[in-house]
Amino acid sequence: MTVRNAFRWVIVGVCLSPGLSSATQLHVEPVLLELNAPTAAGVLTLRNNDDVETVVQTRVVRWSQSNGSDVLEPANEVVASPPSVTLAPHSDYVVRVVRVSRQPVREEESYRVIVDQLPSALGQKDRSVNVLIRQSIPVFFRARNLRPASVSWAVKREANRLVLTASNAGSEHLRIASLRIRNSAGITLSYGNGLAGYVLGQSLKNWILPDRPAGFDIRGSFSITAESDKGPVSAIARSSDGPQ
């Protein structure tokens, strides 16, 4: 069984006419910014690989985690400049991401730069809506002396759902990919081979299976394996459920 977390890319498309072309080939590099104090600015390169111009908007949101879920809120202390640009065909443009707050960075601050490709004017004239591509780029401003990520794992049942929780006692984030859980009977569940998500500093992150797999006993201990930006993850998870 596989659960895929569409964390990095959100692609929404509506086509109202048969002659609509595909979305502009918009690329953003890098896909992650980690800026160590006293550095207060980084850059993203927007690249239009298509034969038509495209309009791109950028904005920054503060990123936190509450009750195991990601929370995005408007941010004033970090800005993206310029907030909007029209990219000519086969051209690049540099967007600066700047921390404008004068307060020193405490431990690690987490943000996301939301990059939106807007519908083209041509599509609107044809009474069509072009495919809109949204990319969400993680940005971390980091103090010099960070407490390394220290993650513990737990498994529990909520109604008929299986909930895997990672709790980070450190102040540094941990990026999780290729996440798998194995119970005491040797049954393994996979959350996909790609990015599963991030556990932010001093936060917890939940991964939920809507329907608990038949025969997957959640009593006892579990083996957790994954890849992370700090290396392979191999851990034992505890169950918060009692006898069933």
Secondary structure, 3 states (H helix, E strand, C coil): CECCCCCCEEEECCCCCCCCCCCCCEEEECCCEEEECCCCEEEEEEEECCCCCEEEEEEEEEEEEECCEEEEEECCCEEEECCEEEECCCEEEEEEEEECCCCCCCCEEEEEEEEEECCCHHHHHCCCCCCEEEEEEEEEEECCCCCCCCEEEEEEEECCEEEEEEEECCCCCEEEEEEEEECCCCCEEECCCCEEEEECCCCEEEEEECCCCCCCCCCCCEEEEEEECCEEEEEEEEECCCCC
